[in-house]
Every structure is written in C-alpha cells, then in structure tokens.
Amino acid sequence: MNHSAGTLVSDAAVSPGLALVIGAGGGLGAALLTQLEQDAHYAQGLGLSRRSEVSVDYLDESSLVAAAQHVAAVCSTSKLELRLLVVATGFLHGEPGQPERSWANLDVGYLDHVFKINTLGPALVMKHFFPLLPKHGRCVAGFISAKVGSIGDNALGGWYGYRASKAALNQLVKTASIELTRRNRQSICVALHPGTVSTILSQPFAKTGLKVRPAQEAAVDLVKVLQGLVPEDTGCLVDYLGQKLPF
C-alpha cells in the first residue's frame, strides 16, 4: 500500500473534499475528526454523533436519512465532494450487558444491542451515505472494526456478540466494496483495526502488558493508513500499521 501513498496524496491535494466522521462523539472518533480537520488533503472536516446538532442514532433510521440530507446540503453549499467517510462507532459493554466469557452468558438483549450498534448501524450508513460518494476520482470509506472480529484469527474464544457483530461488519464492508467499485473504480471501502485504544470502550479490558495507545496516536496512524490505501486494498480488513488481517 505505502508505495503508492505519495501519488495518492498528490491527487487528493489537487481537489480536496469533505472528510466526514460518524461517531465523532467518542474518544477515537473525536481524535480522528481533529486530525482530519488539520489535514491539508481535505478542505473541511465534519463530525456527526448522537450528540451533534444534526444527530445520528442507529436505533432511529430517520436520523440517518436527515443526517445524510444535511451532509448533501453541506457538500452543495461548499461545492465539495465527500471524499472520505469514516465510521468510528462501536459498542462493547454498558447497560445492555458485558462481553460473554462463555456460551452460558449469551443474552438476547445484549446480542440485539451489540448487533444494532456494530453491524446494523454501519449498514444503514452505507445505505444512506454511500450515494453521496463521488462516482469519479478517489474516495474512501473506512469502518472501525476489530481484530477480534477475524474468524481466522480467533484462538481465544469468548466475546461471542462483539466478535460476531464485527465479523458481520467485515462481511458488509467486503460486499459493499464490490458494489462501490462498480459505481466508482477508484473507490476504496475497508474495515479498520485501530489496535487497543485508551477509550471508555476498552478501559475495563486493558490488561497489563497489552499495548494501549492514546486515541490521538491511534488517529494519526489510521489517517496515515487511509491516505496510503489504493483501490486494490478495497474490501480488506487493515490494521493501524497498514497490514492486511485475515477475515
């Protein structure tokens, strides 16, 4: 990937567009938005979340319809194209439940919620925001996934709902990448593994000896990876070092 980064950066600099982060209210999403707002490859950064003025609530599809209309209006007013879409939402633990240690802990309520946030929400983002991506020229859609969603890499077990919801997200990304390529041959759609980031999501599970990185550092790495992607990378699960991981 990295061997083409220089060319891609040059292309992006010619016609900078809009960079959109959905999930900008979270630790990683906020750091990504800050990083992209300072990035010369994009003329403008825009963040959406459950708490933004135009809110996005995965449990209410009408909010995604309204948010997409808002972004379309921003693009029209600013005469910018949506060149980067990053989906930085996710759920691991909270009031609906905790990640399961065993099949004995499987709970329909927790499974329902984790799939709504980690899988169904991003699917609705594809439905309503992918039509805003340009049909010509480089554009990138990156979805924050997780290495634990890799079926091939699963050697520990546990975390049934989180693993399954992220594996399903990876399949959605792969499937959408094929359709997106038919629409725009220079488009790129990937799942991203950010590593273990110091956020509310990971805090209870950060073990001693596990490399936990600040959100700002993770954001810098992910933006660098996004800039270095080429169309041949579309449909892949890529980590924060730019390495492809098994599905």
Buried (B, 14 or more C-beta within 10 A) or exposed (E): BEEBBEEBEEBBEEEBBBBBBBBBBBBBBBBBBBBBBEBEBBBBBBBBBBEBEBBBEBEEBEBBEBBBEBBBEBBEEEEBBBBBBBBBBBBBBEEBBBBBEEEEBEBEEBBBBBBBBBBBBBBBBBBBBBEBBBEEBBBBBBBBBBBBBBEEBBEEEBBBBBBBBBBBBBBBBBBBBEEBBEBBEBBBBBBBBBBBBBBEBBEEBBEEEEEBBEBBBBBBBBBBBBBBBBBEBBBBBBBBEBEEBEB
